[in-house]
Amino acid sequence: MHRHSDCATRERTMRVLTLTFAGAVLLSLATSGSPTAAADYPAKPVKMVVPFPPGGGVDVIARTVAQKLSARLGGQFYVENLPGAGGDIGTVAVANAAPDGHTVLFVAPDFVTSPLVKAKVAYNPLKNFAPVSLVATAQEAITIHPSVAARNVGELLTLIKSSPNRYTMAIPGYGTLSHLEGLRLFGLSHGLHVTYVPFQGLAPALTSTVGGHTTILIGPIALVAPSLKDGHLHALAVEGAKRSPLLADVPTLAEAGILNHESEFATGLLVPAGTPAGIVRLLQAQIAQITALPDVKERLGTLGFDPIGSTSDEFAAWIKAETAKWAPIVRAANVKIN
């Protein structure tokens, strides 16, 4: 009787030990992937894709962040520009890259607007990517070439109404943020016709307008500020809720009597869907720390950008909010690209 009791006790003990060991193994397997991946990261050079030509605001910020990440994480982070198709070429390249954190994507608002306007959607902003951080935002300015005889938005609208086929607006591609802002302001709100001239990015759109080949440009203050200072462009209004410190004399659209037209240029960092959570957390934490550095804040501030360094969830919420904001504009303007 005593031997039987001892055997039963030993069997119960062995079962408990076996289950405990098995549970520990499963827990280890479930949690080891991300920390181990993050601890070994980066294992090789990290390509930071900018889906626009060099020289724009996204490119400048990406290069600033790449330099800081290289120094802080002890690996090589480098920028590769892959422009074309309104940003789709570089964006799709990252979506199809190995989800190991060694190919990442810096985006502009076109990341959200492009899928809204294209008949064949190349990617889904949230299904094909994991948001890391909203890095920085900048106010948009409505600017014109000095040859345009307008000194405020009202005068510009009057000129366009009197000569509907004369005025052209440079845009960094159909369906981009600048394009939709123009459609909302001129077409949907005031029933005016402006000819939209597409370029591969904001930098060449700026070059065209400075040269007088196009007459209107809506772009981030970070991009247009030098041309405003040199007198090669004139700013009529900013699209933020308040005036920009860099353009203190330029009114907001609301001050000009045009309400509910706030908009901002933003850039953020994403990785391919399926990237280990540990790497996403590591990159997000680094971005938050980098955007808080005094030299980075000063660098971005001189360009007209406000450092953000958001959480991944906050960036995902921003993507959803921007989608909800621009989808009705796309439908109302009947914008569709094959």
RAHUHU-V854114 format. One record per residue. RES is the residue in one small letter. SS is DSSP state (A for helix, B for strand, O for the rest). PSI is psi in whole degrees, -180 to 180 (NA if undefined). NEAR is the number of other C-alpha atoms within 10 Angstrom. Layout:
res;ss;psi;near
RES;SS;PSI;NEAR
RES;SS;PSI;NEAR
//
This chain:
res;ss;psi;near
m;O;-41;6
h;A;-42;7
r;A;-40;8
h;A;-41;9
s;A;-41;10
d;A;-41;11
c;A;-44;12
a;A;-39;12
t;A;-44;12
r;A;-40;12
e;A;-42;12
r;A;-40;12
t;A;-44;12
m;A;-40;12
r;A;-43;12
v;A;-45;12
l;A;-42;12
t;A;-46;12
l;A;-39;12
t;A;-44;12
f;A;-43;12
a;A;-41;12
g;A;-39;12
a;A;-39;12
v;A;-46;11
l;A;-42;12
l;A;-40;11
s;A;-44;11
l;A;-35;10
a;A;-29;10
t;A;-11;11
s;A;-25;12
g;A;-55;14
s;A;-50;18
p;A;-41;16
t;A;-44;13
a;A;-42;18
a;A;-38;20
a;A;-33;12
d;O;0;11
y;O;138;21
p;O;141;19
a;O;-11;14
k;O;173;12
p;O;142;14
v;B;121;21
k;B;120;19
m;B;103;26
v;B;128;24
v;B;114;28
p;O;32;31
f;O;164;30
p;O;161;19
p;O;154;19
g;O;-18;13
g;O;175;18
g;A;-42;26
v;A;-41;26
d;A;-44;23
v;A;-45;18
i;A;-42;22
a;A;-42;25
r;A;-34;17
t;A;-46;17
v;A;-40;22
a;A;-43;20
q;A;-43;15
k;A;-42;19
l;A;-39;20
s;A;-44;16
a;A;-37;12
r;A;-33;11
l;A;-3;14
g;O;22;11
g;O;178;16
q;O;118;16
f;B;125;25
y;B;152;18
v;B;135;22
e;B;122;19
n;B;124;15
l;O;74;18
p;O;169;19
g;O;150;18
a;A;40;18
g;A;27;23
g;A;-9;24
d;A;-34;21
i;A;-52;15
g;A;-38;22
t;A;-46;30
v;A;-35;17
a;A;-40;16
v;A;-38;27
a;A;-34;24
n;O;-1;14
a;O;162;15
a;O;132;15
p;O;63;18
d;O;8;21
g;O;2;28
h;O;1;21
t;B;117;22
v;B;169;28
l;B;129;27
f;B;129;26
v;B;161;25
a;O;180;22
p;O;-23;18
d;A;-22;25
f;A;-34;24
v;A;-42;25
t;A;-31;25
s;A;-47;26
p;A;-20;21
l;A;-26;24
v;A;-9;22
k;B;134;15
a;O;-38;12
k;O;104;11
v;O;123;13
a;O;-23;15
y;O;162;17
n;O;123;15
p;O;-33;22
l;O;-27;15
k;O;-34;11
n;O;-6;19
f;B;157;23
a;B;116;25
p;B;137;25
v;B;-58;29
s;B;141;28
l;B;116;28
v;B;-48;28
a;B;157;22
t;B;158;20
a;B;146;26
q;B;151;23
e;B;145;27
a;B;141;31
i;B;115;26
t;B;159;26
i;B;159;27
h;B;145;24
p;O;-19;17
s;O;-15;11
v;O;124;16
a;O;60;11
a;O;140;17
r;O;6;14
n;O;170;18
v;A;-38;19
g;A;-43;13
e;A;-37;14
l;A;-44;19
l;A;-39;17
t;A;-42;13
l;A;-44;16
i;A;-40;17
k;A;-37;18
s;A;-26;11
s;O;76;12
p;O;-21;15
n;O;8;12
r;O;-34;14
y;O;137;18
t;B;145;20
m;B;124;23
a;B;130;28
i;B;150;31
p;O;38;29
g;O;151;23
y;O;139;24
g;O;3;25
t;O;171;24
l;A;-46;25
s;A;-42;26
h;A;-47;23
l;A;-35;22
e;A;-42;23
g;A;-44;21
l;A;-42;24
r;A;-46;19
l;A;-52;15
f;A;-50;18
g;A;-60;15
l;A;-39;15
s;O;-30;12
h;O;2;12
g;O;33;13
l;O;153;18
h;O;124;18
v;O;140;20
t;B;124;15
y;B;127;20
v;B;113;17
p;B;146;19
f;O;169;19
q;O;71;19
g;O;165;24
l;A;-35;29
a;A;-50;20
p;A;-28;19
a;A;-40;25
l;A;-46;26
t;A;-41;14
s;A;-43;21
t;A;-39;24
v;A;-37;23
g;O;-5;13
g;O;7;17
h;O;-30;15
t;O;162;23
t;O;-22;22
i;B;143;29
l;B;128;30
i;B;119;28
g;B;168;30
p;B;144;26
i;A;-33;27
a;A;-34;24
l;A;-42;22
v;A;-14;27
a;A;-48;21
p;A;-39;13
s;A;-31;19
l;A;-41;18
k;A;-39;11
d;O;-8;9
g;O;12;13
h;O;-16;17
l;B;157;27
h;B;137;26
a;B;131;26
l;B;-32;22
a;B;160;25
v;B;154;30
e;O;10;28
g;O;176;20
a;O;-20;17
k;O;166;15
r;O;153;18
s;O;138;21
p;A;-27;10
l;A;-20;14
l;A;62;17
a;O;-26;10
d;O;-3;12
v;O;124;20
p;O;163;21
t;B;165;24
l;O;-35;24
a;O;-41;17
e;O;-27;14
a;O;2;15
g;O;8;10
i;O;106;15
l;O;159;12
n;O;38;10
h;O;23;16
e;O;142;17
s;O;158;19
e;B;152;17
f;B;135;24
a;B;153;23
t;B;143;24
g;B;171;25
l;B;132;27
l;B;163;30
v;B;162;28
p;B;145;27
a;O;140;21
g;O;-5;15
t;O;136;19
p;O;137;20
a;A;-32;17
g;A;-38;20
i;A;-41;25
v;A;-45;23
r;A;-41;18
l;A;-48;17
l;A;-41;23
q;A;-44;23
a;A;-40;17
q;A;-43;19
i;A;-43;25
a;A;-41;18
q;A;-40;11
i;A;-44;21
t;A;-14;23
a;O;-7;15
l;O;137;13
p;A;-42;10
d;A;-33;11
v;A;-43;17
k;A;-40;18
e;A;-43;16
r;A;-49;16
l;A;-36;22
g;A;-39;16
t;A;-21;14
l;O;-6;21
g;O;12;25
f;B;144;24
d;B;117;18
p;B;140;25
i;O;-65;19
g;O;51;24
s;O;173;21
t;O;168;19
s;A;-40;21
d;A;-39;14
e;A;-38;15
f;A;-42;21
a;A;-40;18
a;A;-37;13
w;A;-42;16
i;A;-45;20
k;A;-41;14
a;A;-41;12
e;A;-37;14
t;A;-46;18
a;A;-29;12
k;A;-43;13
w;A;-20;19
a;A;-44;15
p;A;-33;12
i;A;-43;17
v;A;-42;18
r;A;-44;12
a;A;-36;12
a;A;-5;13
n;O;48;10
v;O;121;17
k;O;128;16
i;B;128;14
n;O;NA;7
//
